[in-house]
Amino acid sequence: MPTDDERAAAAALAGGAISAALLETLMEKNLLSRNEARAVLQKALATVGAFSDTPGGQAAQGVITRMLAGKFSVRG
């Protein structure tokens, strides 16, 4: 039986994977531009900023920042 922390980590992982896949799919179908996808990620980064004093918030900032610098970079 997973612990509460394990369930929380699994939910966060699943949510991140679904969100990334959704952004990618919308871009592939030309329903969302790269700039629009970046805007979504930047909004998420701003939201997570409220939790930057916590380990989870810092980790989330790192994940989003890497997405902005990697797959969803300005250069693609």
PDB file of N, CA, C and O in Angstrom:
ATOM      1  N   MET A   1       0.858  -1.185   0.000  1.00  0.00           N
ATOM      2  CA  MET A   1       0.000   0.000   0.000  1.00  0.00           C
ATOM      3  C   MET A   1       0.896   1.238   0.000  1.00  0.00           C
ATOM      4  O   MET A   1       1.739   1.396   0.884  1.00  0.00           O
ATOM      5  N   PRO A   2       0.715   2.119  -0.993  1.00  0.00           N
ATOM      6  CA  PRO A   2       1.543   3.326  -1.047  1.00  0.00           C
ATOM      7  C   PRO A   2       1.232   4.268   0.121  1.00  0.00           C
ATOM      8  O   PRO A   2       0.109   4.337   0.621  1.00  0.00           O
ATOM      9  N   THR A   3       2.269   4.981   0.524  1.00  0.00           N
ATOM     10  CA  THR A   3       2.085   5.983   1.570  1.00  0.00           C
ATOM     11  C   THR A   3       1.451   7.234   0.965  1.00  0.00           C
ATOM     12  O   THR A   3       1.343   7.361  -0.254  1.00  0.00           O
ATOM     13  N   ASP A   4       1.037   8.150   1.830  1.00  0.00           N
ATOM     14  CA  ASP A   4       0.478   9.412   1.337  1.00  0.00           C
ATOM     15  C   ASP A   4       1.492  10.153   0.474  1.00  0.00           C
ATOM     16  O   ASP A   4       1.134  10.713  -0.561  1.00  0.00           O
ATOM     17  N   ASP A   5       2.756  10.158   0.894  1.00  0.00           N
ATOM     18  CA  ASP A   5       3.797  10.839   0.110  1.00  0.00           C
ATOM     19  C   ASP A   5       3.992  10.174  -1.250  1.00  0.00           C
ATOM     20  O   ASP A   5       4.192  10.859  -2.253  1.00  0.00           O
ATOM     21  N   GLU A   6       3.937   8.862  -1.287  1.00  0.00           N
ATOM     22  CA  GLU A   6       4.084   8.151  -2.559  1.00  0.00           C
ATOM     23  C   GLU A   6       2.907   8.431  -3.484  1.00  0.00           C
ATOM     24  O   GLU A   6       3.086   8.596  -4.691  1.00  0.00           O
ATOM     25  N   ARG A   7       1.704   8.484  -2.921  1.00  0.00           N
ATOM     26  CA  ARG A   7       0.526   8.803  -3.733  1.00  0.00           C
ATOM     27  C   ARG A   7       0.606  10.234  -4.262  1.00  0.00           C
ATOM     28  O   ARG A   7       0.244  10.492  -5.410  1.00  0.00           O
ATOM     29  N   ALA A   8       1.077  11.161  -3.434  1.00  0.00           N
ATOM     30  CA  ALA A   8       1.216  12.557  -3.865  1.00  0.00           C
ATOM     31  C   ALA A   8       2.244  12.671  -4.982  1.00  0.00           C
ATOM     32  O   ALA A   8       2.016  13.378  -5.964  1.00  0.00           O
ATOM     33  N   ALA A   9       3.371  11.983  -4.843  1.00  0.00           N
ATOM     34  CA  ALA A   9       4.401  12.007  -5.882  1.00  0.00           C
ATOM     35  C   ALA A   9       3.882  11.385  -7.172  1.00  0.00           C
ATOM     36  O   ALA A   9       4.160  11.893  -8.259  1.00  0.00           O
ATOM     37  N   ALA A  10       3.131  10.290  -7.064  1.00  0.00           N
ATOM     38  CA  ALA A  10       2.571   9.638  -8.249  1.00  0.00           C
ATOM     39  C   ALA A  10       1.561  10.547  -8.949  1.00  0.00           C
ATOM     40  O   ALA A  10       1.535  10.618 -10.178  1.00  0.00           O
ATOM     41  N   ALA A  11       0.735  11.238  -8.172  1.00  0.00           N
ATOM     42  CA  ALA A  11      -0.245  12.161  -8.758  1.00  0.00           C
ATOM     43  C   ALA A  11       0.457  13.314  -9.469  1.00  0.00           C
ATOM     44  O   ALA A  11       0.042  13.727 -10.552  1.00  0.00           O
ATOM     45  N   ALA A  12       1.515  13.826  -8.861  1.00  0.00           N
ATOM     46  CA  ALA A  12       2.272  14.919  -9.483  1.00  0.00           C
ATOM     47  C   ALA A  12       2.934  14.450 -10.778  1.00  0.00           C
ATOM     48  O   ALA A  12       2.921  15.163 -11.782  1.00  0.00           O
ATOM     49  N   LEU A  13       3.501  13.268 -10.751  1.00  0.00           N
ATOM     50  CA  LEU A  13       4.146  12.716 -11.942  1.00  0.00           C
ATOM     51  C   LEU A  13       3.134  12.497 -13.060  1.00  0.00           C
ATOM     52  O   LEU A  13       3.385  12.851 -14.212  1.00  0.00           O
ATOM     53  N   ALA A  14       1.998  11.916 -12.716  1.00  0.00           N
ATOM     54  CA  ALA A  14       0.958  11.674 -13.718  1.00  0.00           C
ATOM     55  C   ALA A  14       0.441  12.998 -14.289  1.00  0.00           C
ATOM     56  O   ALA A  14       0.267  13.123 -15.502  1.00  0.00           O
ATOM     57  N   GLY A  15       0.198  13.973 -13.435  1.00  0.00           N
ATOM     58  CA  GLY A  15      -0.283  15.269 -13.898  1.00  0.00           C
ATOM     59  C   GLY A  15       0.711  15.949 -14.821  1.00  0.00           C
ATOM     60  O   GLY A  15       0.321  16.524 -15.837  1.00  0.00           O
ATOM     61  N   GLY A  16       1.983  15.890 -14.479  1.00  0.00           N
ATOM     62  CA  GLY A  16       3.012  16.484 -15.324  1.00  0.00           C
ATOM     63  C   GLY A  16       3.123  15.786 -16.670  1.00  0.00           C
ATOM     64  O   GLY A  16       3.267  16.435 -17.706  1.00  0.00           O
ATOM     65  N   ALA A  17       3.055  14.462 -16.650  1.00  0.00           N
ATOM     66  CA  ALA A  17       3.146  13.701 -17.902  1.00  0.00           C
ATOM     67  C   ALA A  17       1.956  13.989 -18.807  1.00  0.00           C
ATOM     68  O   ALA A  17       2.118  14.150 -20.016  1.00  0.00           O
ATOM     69  N   ILE A  18       0.771  14.055 -18.229  1.00  0.00           N
ATOM     70  CA  ILE A  18      -0.438  14.357 -19.010  1.00  0.00           C
ATOM     71  C   ILE A  18      -0.361  15.769 -19.575  1.00  0.00           C
ATOM     72  O   ILE A  18      -0.684  15.987 -20.743  1.00  0.00           O
ATOM     73  N   SER A  19       0.061  16.719 -18.765  1.00  0.00           N
ATOM     74  CA  SER A  19       0.155  18.106 -19.218  1.00  0.00           C
ATOM     75  C   SER A  19       1.156  18.260 -20.357  1.00  0.00           C
ATOM     76  O   SER A  19       0.872  18.927 -21.352  1.00  0.00           O
ATOM     77  N   ALA A  20       2.322  17.644 -20.211  1.00  0.00           N
ATOM     78  CA  ALA A  20       3.340  17.725 -21.260  1.00  0.00           C
ATOM     79  C   ALA A  20       2.845  17.073 -22.550  1.00  0.00           C
ATOM     80  O   ALA A  20       3.038  17.612 -23.639  1.00  0.00           O
ATOM     81  N   ALA A  21       2.210  15.919 -22.420  1.00  0.00           N
ATOM     82  CA  ALA A  21       1.679  15.231 -23.602  1.00  0.00           C
ATOM     83  C   ALA A  21       0.594  16.062 -24.279  1.00  0.00           C
ATOM     84  O   ALA A  21       0.514  16.110 -25.506  1.00  0.00           O
ATOM     85  N   LEU A  22      -0.233  16.711 -23.479  1.00  0.00           N
ATOM     86  CA  LEU A  22      -1.289  17.548 -24.043  1.00  0.00           C
ATOM     87  C   LEU A  22      -0.693  18.729 -24.802  1.00  0.00           C
ATOM     88  O   LEU A  22      -1.127  19.025 -25.915  1.00  0.00           O
ATOM     89  N   LEU A  23       0.291  19.404 -24.218  1.00  0.00           N
ATOM     90  CA  LEU A  23       0.934  20.521 -24.916  1.00  0.00           C
ATOM     91  C   LEU A  23       1.556  20.044 -26.231  1.00  0.00           C
ATOM     92  O   LEU A  23       1.388  20.679 -27.272  1.00  0.00           O
ATOM     93  N   GLU A  24       2.273  18.924 -26.171  1.00  0.00           N
ATOM     94  CA  GLU A  24       2.910  18.383 -27.376  1.00  0.00           C
ATOM     95  C   GLU A  24       1.879  18.041 -28.449  1.00  0.00           C
ATOM     96  O   GLU A  24       2.070  18.369 -29.620  1.00  0.00           O
ATOM     97  N   THR A  25       0.799  17.391 -28.057  1.00  0.00           N
ATOM     98  CA  THR A  25      -0.234  16.988 -29.015  1.00  0.00           C
ATOM     99  C   THR A  25      -0.902  18.203 -29.650  1.00  0.00           C
ATOM    100  O   THR A  25      -1.133  18.225 -30.859  1.00  0.00           O
ATOM    101  N   LEU A  26      -1.208  19.198 -28.849  1.00  0.00           N
ATOM    102  CA  LEU A  26      -1.824  20.410 -29.393  1.00  0.00           C
ATOM    103  C   LEU A  26      -0.880  21.118 -30.364  1.00  0.00           C
ATOM    104  O   LEU A  26      -1.321  21.671 -31.371  1.00  0.00           O
ATOM    105  N   MET A  27       0.414  21.101 -30.060  1.00  0.00           N
ATOM    106  CA  MET A  27       1.385  21.698 -30.984  1.00  0.00           C
ATOM    107  C   MET A  27       1.481  20.886 -32.275  1.00  0.00           C
ATOM    108  O   MET A  27       1.529  21.456 -33.365  1.00  0.00           O
ATOM    109  N   GLU A  28       1.510  19.561 -32.156  1.00  0.00           N
ATOM    110  CA  GLU A  28       1.592  18.700 -33.336  1.00  0.00           C
ATOM    111  C   GLU A  28       0.406  18.901 -34.264  1.00  0.00           C
ATOM    112  O   GLU A  28       0.545  18.793 -35.482  1.00  0.00           O
ATOM    113  N   LYS A  29      -0.758  19.192 -33.698  1.00  0.00           N
ATOM    114  CA  LYS A  29      -1.966  19.383 -34.492  1.00  0.00           C
ATOM    115  C   LYS A  29      -2.131  20.839 -34.928  1.00  0.00           C
ATOM    116  O   LYS A  29      -3.149  21.215 -35.509  1.00  0.00           O
ATOM    117  N   ASN A  30      -1.118  21.646 -34.639  1.00  0.00           N
ATOM    118  CA  ASN A  30      -1.147  23.071 -34.981  1.00  0.00           C
ATOM    119  C   ASN A  30      -2.335  23.799 -34.359  1.00  0.00           C
ATOM    120  O   ASN A  30      -2.873  24.740 -34.941  1.00  0.00           O
ATOM    121  N   LEU A  31      -2.734  23.356 -33.179  1.00  0.00           N
ATOM    122  CA  LEU A  31      -3.798  24.016 -32.442  1.00  0.00           C
ATOM    123  C   LEU A  31      -3.221  24.958 -31.385  1.00  0.00           C
ATOM    124  O   LEU A  31      -3.934  25.786 -30.817  1.00  0.00           O
ATOM    125  N   LEU A  32      -1.923  24.816 -31.134  1.00  0.00           N
ATOM    126  CA  LEU A  32      -1.227  25.622 -30.138  1.00  0.00           C
ATOM    127  C   LEU A  32       0.167  25.897 -30.676  1.00  0.00           C
ATOM    128  O   LEU A  32       0.879  24.976 -31.078  1.00  0.00           O
ATOM    129  N   SER A  33       0.551  27.157 -30.682  1.00  0.00           N
ATOM    130  CA  SER A  33       1.898  27.484 -31.161  1.00  0.00           C
ATOM    131  C   SER A  33       2.914  27.231 -30.055  1.00  0.00           C
ATOM    132  O   SER A  33       2.557  27.083 -28.886  1.00  0.00           O
ATOM    133  N   ARG A  34       4.162  27.186 -30.435  1.00  0.00           N
ATOM    134  CA  ARG A  34       5.235  27.026 -29.447  1.00  0.00           C
ATOM    135  C   ARG A  34       5.189  28.169 -28.442  1.00  0.00           C
ATOM    136  O   ARG A  34       5.358  27.952 -27.242  1.00  0.00           O
ATOM    137  N   ASN A  35       4.960  29.387 -28.930  1.00  0.00           N
ATOM    138  CA  ASN A  35       4.883  30.541 -28.020  1.00  0.00           C
ATOM    139  C   ASN A  35       3.717  30.408 -27.045  1.00  0.00           C
ATOM    140  O   ASN A  35       3.839  30.782 -25.878  1.00  0.00           O
ATOM    141  N   GLU A  36       2.603  29.883 -27.510  1.00  0.00           N
ATOM    142  CA  GLU A  36       1.446  29.689 -26.621  1.00  0.00           C
ATOM    143  C   GLU A  36       1.732  28.603 -25.586  1.00  0.00           C
ATOM    144  O   GLU A  36       1.342  28.728 -24.426  1.00  0.00           O
ATOM    145  N   ALA A  37       2.407  27.548 -26.004  1.00  0.00           N
ATOM    146  CA  ALA A  37       2.783  26.489 -25.060  1.00  0.00           C
ATOM    147  C   ALA A  37       3.741  27.048 -24.014  1.00  0.00           C
ATOM    148  O   ALA A  37       3.629  26.737 -22.828  1.00  0.00           O
ATOM    149  N   ARG A  38       4.679  27.871 -24.460  1.00  0.00           N
ATOM    150  CA  ARG A  38       5.613  28.498 -23.520  1.00  0.00           C
ATOM    151  C   ARG A  38       4.865  29.418 -22.552  1.00  0.00           C
ATOM    152  O   ARG A  38       5.209  29.488 -21.372  1.00  0.00           O
ATOM    153  N   ALA A  39       3.855  30.113 -23.041  1.00  0.00           N
ATOM    154  CA  ALA A  39       3.070  30.995 -22.171  1.00  0.00           C
ATOM    155  C   ALA A  39       2.368  30.180 -21.076  1.00  0.00           C
ATOM    156  O   ALA A  39       2.300  30.610 -19.924  1.00  0.00           O
ATOM    157  N   VAL A  40       1.853  29.019 -21.437  1.00  0.00           N
ATOM    158  CA  VAL A  40       1.212  28.137 -20.445  1.00  0.00           C
ATOM    159  C   VAL A  40       2.237  27.732 -19.383  1.00  0.00           C
ATOM    160  O   VAL A  40       1.956  27.791 -18.186  1.00  0.00           O
ATOM    161  N   LEU A  41       3.420  27.323 -19.828  1.00  0.00           N
ATOM    162  CA  LEU A  41       4.459  26.906 -18.888  1.00  0.00           C
ATOM    163  C   LEU A  41       4.925  28.077 -18.018  1.00  0.00           C
ATOM    164  O   LEU A  41       5.203  27.897 -16.832  1.00  0.00           O
ATOM    165  N   GLN A  42       5.008  29.258 -18.595  1.00  0.00           N
ATOM    166  CA  GLN A  42       5.422  30.422 -17.815  1.00  0.00           C
ATOM    167  C   GLN A  42       4.369  30.787 -16.767  1.00  0.00           C
ATOM    168  O   GLN A  42       4.714  31.211 -15.664  1.00  0.00           O
ATOM    169  N   LYS A  43       3.092  30.626 -17.105  1.00  0.00           N
ATOM    170  CA  LYS A  43       2.035  30.839 -16.109  1.00  0.00           C
ATOM    171  C   LYS A  43       2.150  29.818 -14.986  1.00  0.00           C
ATOM    172  O   LYS A  43       1.995  30.151 -13.811  1.00  0.00           O
ATOM    173  N   ALA A  44       2.422  28.571 -15.359  1.00  0.00           N
ATOM    174  CA  ALA A  44       2.592  27.523 -14.351  1.00  0.00           C
ATOM    175  C   ALA A  44       3.784  27.848 -13.452  1.00  0.00           C
ATOM    176  O   ALA A  44       3.721  27.661 -12.237  1.00  0.00           O
ATOM    177  N   LEU A  45       4.860  28.332 -14.048  1.00  0.00           N
ATOM    178  CA  LEU A  45       6.048  28.692 -13.276  1.00  0.00           C
ATOM    179  C   LEU A  45       5.736  29.825 -12.301  1.00  0.00           C
ATOM    180  O   LEU A  45       6.204  29.815 -11.163  1.00  0.00           O
ATOM    181  N   ALA A  46       4.949  30.796 -12.745  1.00  0.00           N
ATOM    182  CA  ALA A  46       4.559  31.896 -11.860  1.00  0.00           C
ATOM    183  C   ALA A  46       3.700  31.386 -10.704  1.00  0.00           C
ATOM    184  O   ALA A  46       3.854  31.838  -9.570  1.00  0.00           O
ATOM    185  N   THR A  47       2.810  30.461 -10.986  1.00  0.00           N
ATOM    186  CA  THR A  47       1.958  29.886  -9.944  1.00  0.00           C
ATOM    187  C   THR A  47       2.788  29.126  -8.919  1.00  0.00           C
ATOM    188  O   THR A  47       2.574  29.252  -7.713  1.00  0.00           O
ATOM    189  N   VAL A  48       3.730  28.340  -9.408  1.00  0.00           N
ATOM    190  CA  VAL A  48       4.589  27.551  -8.531  1.00  0.00           C
ATOM    191  C   VAL A  48       5.501  28.459  -7.702  1.00  0.00           C
ATOM    192  O   VAL A  48       5.954  28.074  -6.624  1.00  0.00           O
ATOM    193  N   GLY A  49       5.764  29.651  -8.204  1.00  0.00           N
ATOM    194  CA  GLY A  49       6.620  30.588  -7.486  1.00  0.00           C
ATOM    195  C   GLY A  49       6.153  30.872  -6.069  1.00  0.00           C
ATOM    196  O   GLY A  49       6.964  31.170  -5.193  1.00  0.00           O
ATOM    197  N   ALA A  50       4.869  30.781  -5.842  1.00  0.00           N
ATOM    198  CA  ALA A  50       4.326  31.005  -4.497  1.00  0.00           C
ATOM    199  C   ALA A  50       4.809  29.943  -3.509  1.00  0.00           C
ATOM    200  O   ALA A  50       4.712  30.131  -2.296  1.00  0.00           O
ATOM    201  N   PHE A  51       5.324  28.837  -4.022  1.00  0.00           N
ATOM    202  CA  PHE A  51       5.778  27.733  -3.178  1.00  0.00           C
ATOM    203  C   PHE A  51       7.291  27.537  -3.262  1.00  0.00           C
ATOM    204  O   PHE A  51       7.805  26.471  -2.921  1.00  0.00           O
ATOM    205  N   SER A  52       7.998  28.568  -3.715  1.00  0.00           N
ATOM    206  CA  SER A  52       9.442  28.442  -3.937  1.00  0.00           C
ATOM    207  C   SER A  52      10.236  28.237  -2.653  1.00  0.00           C
ATOM    208  O   SER A  52      11.409  27.868  -2.701  1.00  0.00           O
ATOM    209  N   ASP A  53       9.607  28.473  -1.510  1.00  0.00           N
ATOM    210  CA  ASP A  53      10.313  28.266  -0.241  1.00  0.00           C
ATOM    211  C   ASP A  53      10.163  26.832   0.277  1.00  0.00           C
ATOM    212  O   ASP A  53      10.603  26.521   1.384  1.00  0.00           O
ATOM    213  N   THR A  54       9.544  25.967  -0.519  1.00  0.00           N
ATOM    214  CA  THR A  54       9.376  24.570  -0.118  1.00  0.00           C
ATOM    215  C   THR A  54      10.163  23.667  -1.075  1.00  0.00           C
ATOM    216  O   THR A  54      10.377  24.029  -2.232  1.00  0.00           O
ATOM    217  N   PRO A  55      10.587  22.510  -0.601  1.00  0.00           N
ATOM    218  CA  PRO A  55      11.306  21.592  -1.496  1.00  0.00           C
ATOM    219  C   PRO A  55      10.478  21.202  -2.724  1.00  0.00           C
ATOM    220  O   PRO A  55      11.011  21.128  -3.832  1.00  0.00           O
ATOM    221  N   GLY A  56       9.189  20.953  -2.535  1.00  0.00           N
ATOM    222  CA  GLY A  56       8.334  20.588  -3.666  1.00  0.00           C
ATOM    223  C   GLY A  56       8.209  21.723  -4.667  1.00  0.00           C
ATOM    224  O   GLY A  56       8.226  21.498  -5.878  1.00  0.00           O
ATOM    225  N   GLY A  57       8.083  22.934  -4.163  1.00  0.00           N
ATOM    226  CA  GLY A  57       7.992  24.105  -5.043  1.00  0.00           C
ATOM    227  C   GLY A  57       9.265  24.305  -5.836  1.00  0.00           C
ATOM    228  O   GLY A  57       9.219  24.613  -7.027  1.00  0.00           O
ATOM    229  N   GLN A  58      10.407  24.132  -5.179  1.00  0.00           N
ATOM    230  CA  GLN A  58      11.692  24.271  -5.867  1.00  0.00           C
ATOM    231  C   GLN A  58      11.855  23.192  -6.933  1.00  0.00           C
ATOM    232  O   GLN A  58      12.355  23.460  -8.025  1.00  0.00           O
ATOM    233  N   ALA A  59      11.436  21.985  -6.615  1.00  0.00           N
ATOM    234  CA  ALA A  59      11.530  20.890  -7.585  1.00  0.00           C
ATOM    235  C   ALA A  59      10.623  21.160  -8.783  1.00  0.00           C
ATOM    236  O   ALA A  59      11.016  20.930  -9.927  1.00  0.00           O
ATOM    237  N   ALA A  60       9.414  21.646  -8.522  1.00  0.00           N
ATOM    238  CA  ALA A  60       8.481  21.956  -9.609  1.00  0.00           C
ATOM    239  C   ALA A  60       9.032  23.071 -10.489  1.00  0.00           C
ATOM    240  O   ALA A  60       8.920  23.007 -11.714  1.00  0.00           O
ATOM    241  N   GLN A  61       9.622  24.085  -9.880  1.00  0.00           N
ATOM    242  CA  GLN A  61      10.238  25.161 -10.660  1.00  0.00           C
ATOM    243  C   GLN A  61      11.322  24.601 -11.575  1.00  0.00           C
ATOM    244  O   GLN A  61      11.430  24.997 -12.736  1.00  0.00           O
ATOM    245  N   GLY A  62      12.117  23.682 -11.049  1.00  0.00           N
ATOM    246  CA  GLY A  62      13.174  23.078 -11.847  1.00  0.00           C
ATOM    247  C   GLY A  62      12.633  22.294 -13.032  1.00  0.00           C
ATOM    248  O   GLY A  62      13.183  22.365 -14.131  1.00  0.00           O
ATOM    249  N   VAL A  63      11.569  21.556 -12.813  1.00  0.00           N
ATOM    250  CA  VAL A  63      10.968  20.765 -13.895  1.00  0.00           C
ATOM    251  C   VAL A  63      10.442  21.688 -14.991  1.00  0.00           C
ATOM    252  O   VAL A  63      10.714  21.468 -16.172  1.00  0.00           O
ATOM    253  N   ILE A  64       9.701  22.708 -14.611  1.00  0.00           N
ATOM    254  CA  ILE A  64       9.113  23.623 -15.593  1.00  0.00           C
ATOM    255  C   ILE A  64      10.206  24.393 -16.331  1.00  0.00           C
ATOM    256  O   ILE A  64      10.126  24.582 -17.545  1.00  0.00           O
ATOM    257  N   THR A  65      11.215  24.831 -15.603  1.00  0.00           N
ATOM    258  CA  THR A  65      12.322  25.558 -16.224  1.00  0.00           C
ATOM    259  C   THR A  65      13.030  24.688 -17.249  1.00  0.00           C
ATOM    260  O   THR A  65      13.392  25.163 -18.325  1.00  0.00           O
ATOM    261  N   ARG A  66      13.232  23.405 -16.920  1.00  0.00           N
ATOM    262  CA  ARG A  66      13.872  22.497 -17.884  1.00  0.00           C
ATOM    263  C   ARG A  66      12.990  22.290 -19.114  1.00  0.00           C
ATOM    264  O   ARG A  66      13.501  22.174 -20.228  1.00  0.00           O
ATOM    265  N   MET A  67      11.680  22.244 -18.924  1.00  0.00           N
ATOM    266  CA  MET A  67      10.777  22.113 -20.073  1.00  0.00           C
ATOM    267  C   MET A  67      10.890  23.341 -20.974  1.00  0.00           C
ATOM    268  O   MET A  67      10.919  23.219 -22.199  1.00  0.00           O
ATOM    269  N   LEU A  68      10.954  24.530 -20.358  1.00  0.00           N
ATOM    270  CA  LEU A  68      11.077  25.769 -21.129  1.00  0.00           C
ATOM    271  C   LEU A  68      12.403  25.839 -21.876  1.00  0.00           C
ATOM    272  O   LEU A  68      12.482  26.431 -22.952  1.00  0.00           O
ATOM    273  N   ALA A  69      13.434  25.241 -21.313  1.00  0.00           N
ATOM    274  CA  ALA A  69      14.754  25.273 -21.939  1.00  0.00           C
ATOM    275  C   ALA A  69      14.950  24.110 -22.914  1.00  0.00           C
ATOM    276  O   ALA A  69      15.846  24.151 -23.757  1.00  0.00           O
ATOM    277  N   GLY A  70      14.125  23.090 -22.802  1.00  0.00           N
ATOM    278  CA  GLY A  70      14.296  21.888 -23.631  1.00  0.00           C
ATOM    279  C   GLY A  70      13.276  21.802 -24.736  1.00  0.00           C
ATOM    280  O   GLY A  70      13.325  22.543 -25.717  1.00  0.00           O
ATOM    281  N   LYS A  71      12.352  20.882 -24.558  1.00  0.00           N
ATOM    282  CA  LYS A  71      11.366  20.557 -25.602  1.00  0.00           C
ATOM    283  C   LYS A  71      10.532  21.757 -26.041  1.00  0.00           C
ATOM    284  O   LYS A  71      10.099  21.832 -27.191  1.00  0.00           O
ATOM    285  N   PHE A  72      10.309  22.696 -25.121  1.00  0.00           N
ATOM    286  CA  PHE A  72       9.473  23.860 -25.427  1.00  0.00           C
ATOM    287  C   PHE A  72      10.289  25.143 -25.501  1.00  0.00           C
ATOM    288  O   PHE A  72       9.779  26.232 -25.241  1.00  0.00           O
ATOM    289  N   SER A  73      11.571  25.002 -25.862  1.00  0.00           N
ATOM    290  CA  SER A  73      12.439  26.176 -25.968  1.00  0.00           C
ATOM    291  C   SER A  73      12.023  27.034 -27.161  1.00  0.00           C
ATOM    292  O   SER A  73      11.294  26.580 -28.044  1.00  0.00           O
ATOM    293  N   VAL A  74      12.483  28.243 -27.172  1.00  0.00           N
ATOM    294  CA  VAL A  74      12.168  29.155 -28.285  1.00  0.00           C
ATOM    295  C   VAL A  74      12.637  28.553 -29.600  1.00  0.00           C
ATOM    296  O   VAL A  74      11.969  28.687 -30.625  1.00  0.00           O
ATOM    297  N   ARG A  75      13.778  27.894 -29.569  1.00  0.00           N
ATOM    298  CA  ARG A  75      14.343  27.297 -30.791  1.00  0.00           C
ATOM    299  C   ARG A  75      13.706  25.971 -31.159  1.00  0.00           C
ATOM    300  O   ARG A  75      13.832  25.506 -32.292  1.00  0.00           O
ATOM    301  N   GLY A  76      13.021  25.362 -30.203  1.00  0.00           N
ATOM    302  CA  GLY A  76      12.385  24.068 -30.492  1.00  0.00           C
ATOM    303  C   GLY A  76      13.362  23.021 -30.481  1.00  0.00           C
ATOM    304  O   GLY A  76      13.024  21.859 -30.702  1.00  0.00           O
TER     305      GLY A  76
END
